[in-house]
Amino acid sequence: MSKNCNAGKFTLIAGPCVLEDERTALRIGRAVHKICAELGWRYIFKASYDKANRTSIKSGRGPGLDRGLALLAEIRAKLGVPVLTDVHSPEEVCRAARCVDMLQIPAFLCRQTDLLVAAGESGVPVNVKKGQFLAPEDVDTIAEKLTVSGCQDYCITERGTSFGYHNLVVDMRGLATMRARGHRVIFDATHSVQRPGSLGGATGGDGKLAPVLARAAVAAGVDGLFIETHPDPAKSPSDGPNMIPLAQLPGILRQLDRIHEAL
């Protein structure tokens, strides 16, 4: 993987929320890779082996570290694209860094010093989800923890800010603020339309609004997008309500590319 997580191209980090099986992951990855190749975008496949912050203790979490990393290695080999996954502890960083091309720090863990230092020391590029509780300027100290640990190749992903109960908002000014402070910025269109905990034992969302926010973010100027997608979001084990259906994604990405080119 390039030392620059955007490699001079507009970047799309996309895939299912959580790993289900190899067949589903490959179906999603091939479809997204095809449209990104058409647009000249850089594609990074994303999926989590463990959803450690589920709303309910009864919710499924994924295949786990061992099986999940093996699946990601198979997907990387068969698709020929970089892969990204979440890590939750310094111990996981050591394992995951040998199998994936980019590590992701979940939003709720974005200030965990030991986790950031381990990720920074791994030699693998890092994508940090900006916490729902942070101002744009607050990511400077996150970046400092990474850079003093040896990581110069990192991205900050905006995924909305808590606003009252069960709701998130996106301040597009924050995208410009973070870029002006020297950070590469990715916009997470699908998590930004989440309604955390709104379904009682699960998180709700409004996936129909994800393309709206994506258009605004691309127009505001970002280095790339983060999108979760699935052939049938209603059957996704996690985050289905805020996903973009796979069949709709190519048309949406083509529209976003026209906005990006207009800049």
C-alpha positions in Angstrom: 0.0 0.0 0.0 1.2 3.5 -0.8 2.7 5.6 2.0 -0.1 8.1 1.2 -3.5 6.7 2.1 -5.1 8.7 -0.7 -2.2 8.2 -3.2 -3.2 11.4 -5.1 -6.5 9.9 -6.0 -10.0 10.4 -4.6 -10.4 7.4 -2.2 -13.4 5.3 -1.4 -13.4 3.1 1.7 -16.4 0.8 1.3 -17.8 -2.6 2.1 -20.2 -4.3 4.5 -20.3 -3.2 8.2 -19.3 -6.6 9.5 -17.9 -9.7 7.8 -20.6 -12.3 7.1 -19.1 -14.8 4.7 -16.6 -14.8 1.9 -19.2 -15.0 -0.9 -21.1 -11.8 0.3 -17.9 -9.9 0.9 -16.5 -10.8 -2.6 -19.8 -9.8 -4.2 -19.7 -6.4 -2.6 -16.0 -5.9 -3.1 -16.1 -6.8 -6.8 -19.0 -4.5 -7.6 -17.4 -1.5 -5.8 -13.9 -2.2 -7.2 -15.4 -2.2 -10.8 -17.1 1.2 -10.4 -14.0 2.7 -8.7 -11.8 1.5 -11.6 -14.2 3.1 -14.0 -14.0 6.4 -12.1 -10.3 6.3 -11.5 -10.8 6.3 -7.7 -8.7 4.4 -5.2 -10.7 1.7 -3.5 -10.1 0.2 -0.1 -12.3 -2.7 1.0 -13.7 -2.3 4.5 -15.2 -4.9 6.8 -15.1 -5.5 10.6 -14.2 -8.9 12.1 -15.7 -7.8 15.4 -18.4 -5.1 16.1 -17.3 -4.5 19.7 -19.7 -1.6 20.4 -23.1 -3.1 19.6 -26.1 -1.6 21.3 -27.3 -4.9 22.8 -25.3 -7.7 24.4 -27.5 -10.0 22.3 -26.4 -8.6 19.0 -24.0 -10.6 16.8 -20.5 -9.3 16.6 -19.0 -11.0 13.6 -16.6 -13.9 13.0 -13.9 -12.8 15.5 -10.2 -12.0 15.2 -8.8 -15.3 13.9 -11.5 -16.2 11.3 -12.0 -12.5 10.4 -8.4 -11.9 9.6 -8.2 -15.1 7.5 -11.3 -13.9 5.5 -9.8 -10.4 5.0 -6.6 -12.0 3.7 -8.6 -14.1 1.2 -10.5 -11.1 0.1 -7.4 -9.0 -0.4 -5.8 -11.8 -2.5 -8.8 -12.5 -4.7 -9.8 -8.9 -5.3 -6.3 -7.4 -5.5 -7.3 -4.4 -3.4 -6.1 -3.0 0.0 -8.3 -4.0 2.9 -9.2 -2.2 6.1 -10.6 -3.3 9.4 -11.2 -2.0 13.0 -9.0 -2.8 15.9 -9.9 -2.4 19.5 -6.8 -3.1 21.6 -3.0 -2.9 21.2 -2.9 -6.7 21.1 -5.3 -6.7 18.1 -3.1 -4.2 16.3 -0.1 -6.5 16.3 -2.2 -9.3 14.7 -4.2 -7.2 12.3 -1.2 -5.2 11.0 0.2 -8.4 9.5 -3.0 -9.2 7.5 -4.5 -5.8 6.4 -3.3 -2.7 4.6 -4.9 -0.1 6.8 -6.0 -0.1 10.5 -9.1 1.7 11.6 -9.6 3.2 15.1 -13.3 3.2 16.0 -14.9 6.5 17.0 -15.5 5.6 20.6 -11.8 4.7 21.0 -10.3 7.6 19.1 -8.6 9.1 22.1 -7.3 5.8 23.6 -3.6 6.6 23.8 -2.3 3.0 24.0 -4.3 2.0 21.0 -3.2 5.0 18.9 0.4 4.5 19.8 0.3 0.8 18.9 -1.4 1.6 15.6 1.2 4.4 15.0 4.1 2.0 15.7 2.6 -0.8 13.5 4.0 0.6 10.2 0.5 0.3 8.7 -1.5 3.4 7.6 -4.3 4.4 10.0 -7.8 5.7 9.6 -9.3 7.3 12.7 -13.0 7.7 13.1 -13.5 11.1 14.7 -15.5 10.7 17.9 -19.1 12.0 17.9 -18.1 14.1 21.0 -15.1 15.9 19.4 -14.8 19.3 17.8 -12.8 19.4 14.5 -9.8 21.1 16.2 -9.6 18.2 18.7 -8.2 15.8 16.1 -4.9 17.6 16.3 -4.0 15.7 19.5 -5.1 12.4 17.9 -2.8 13.1 15.0 0.0 13.9 17.4 -0.2 10.6 19.2 0.1 8.8 15.8 2.9 10.9 14.4 5.1 10.8 17.5 4.7 7.0 17.3 6.0 6.9 13.7 2.8 7.2 11.6 2.8 9.9 9.0 0.2 8.1 6.9 -3.2 8.6 8.5 -6.7 9.9 7.7 -9.4 11.4 9.9 -12.9 10.3 9.1 -15.9 12.5 10.0 -18.9 10.5 11.0 -21.3 13.1 12.5 -21.5 14.7 15.9 -24.0 13.9 18.7 -27.0 16.2 18.7 -29.5 15.6 21.4 -30.8 12.0 21.7 -30.7 9.4 19.0 -29.4 11.8 16.4 -26.2 13.0 14.7 -25.5 16.1 12.6 -22.7 17.0 10.3 -21.1 20.4 10.3 -19.6 20.7 6.8 -17.4 23.6 8.1 -15.6 20.9 10.2 -14.4 19.2 7.0 -12.7 22.4 5.8 -11.3 23.1 9.3 -9.6 19.7 9.6 -8.1 19.9 6.1 -6.8 23.4 6.8 -5.0 22.0 9.9 -3.1 19.6 7.7 -5.2 16.4 8.0 -6.4 14.2 5.2 -10.2 13.9 5.6 -12.6 11.2 4.7 -16.3 11.6 5.1 -18.4 8.7 6.4 -21.8 9.1 4.6 -23.5 6.1 6.1 -22.6 6.4 9.8 -23.5 10.1 9.7 -27.2 9.2 9.2 -27.3 6.7 12.1 -29.8 7.2 14.9 -27.8 5.6 17.7 -30.0 3.4 20.0 -33.2 4.6 18.4 -34.6 1.1 17.9 -34.2 0.3 21.6 -31.9 -2.7 21.3 -30.3 -1.6 18.1 -29.2 1.5 16.1 -31.5 2.9 13.5 -30.8 5.3 10.6 -31.9 6.8 7.4 -29.8 5.5 4.5 -31.8 7.5 2.0 -30.1 10.6 3.3 -26.5 9.2 3.0 -26.2 10.3 -0.7 -27.4 13.8 0.3 -24.6 14.2 2.8 -22.1 12.6 0.5 -22.9 15.2 -2.2 -22.5 18.0 0.3 -19.2 16.7 1.6 -17.7 16.2 -1.8 -18.7 19.7 -2.8 -17.2 21.0 0.5 -13.9 19.3 -0.4 -12.7 16.0 1.1 -10.0 13.5 0.2 -12.4 10.6 0.0 -15.6 8.9 1.2 -16.5 6.0 3.6 -19.6 4.1 2.7 -21.1 0.9 4.0 -23.1 -1.1 1.4 -24.9 -4.4 1.2 -26.9 -6.3 -1.5 -29.8 -6.3 0.9 -29.3 -3.9 3.8 -32.4 -5.2 5.6 -30.6 -8.5 6.0 -27.3 -7.0 7.1 -26.3 -8.1 10.6 -25.2 -4.6 11.5 -26.1 -1.0 10.4 -28.6 -2.0 7.8 -30.8 1.1 8.2 -28.1 3.5 7.2 -26.5 1.6 4.4 -26.7 2.3 0.7 -28.0 -0.7 -1.3 -25.3 -2.1 -3.5 -27.4 -1.9 -6.6 -27.8 1.9 -6.1 -24.2 2.6 -5.4 -22.7 2.9 -8.9 -25.2 5.6 -9.9 -24.6 7.5 -6.7 -20.8 7.3 -7.1 -20.9 8.5 -10.7 -22.9 11.5 -9.5 -20.4 12.2 -6.8 -17.6 11.9 -9.3 -19.1 14.6 -11.4 -19.3 16.9 -8.4 -15.7 16.1 -7.5 -14.6 16.8 -11.1 -16.4 20.1 -11.0 -14.2 21.3 -8.2 
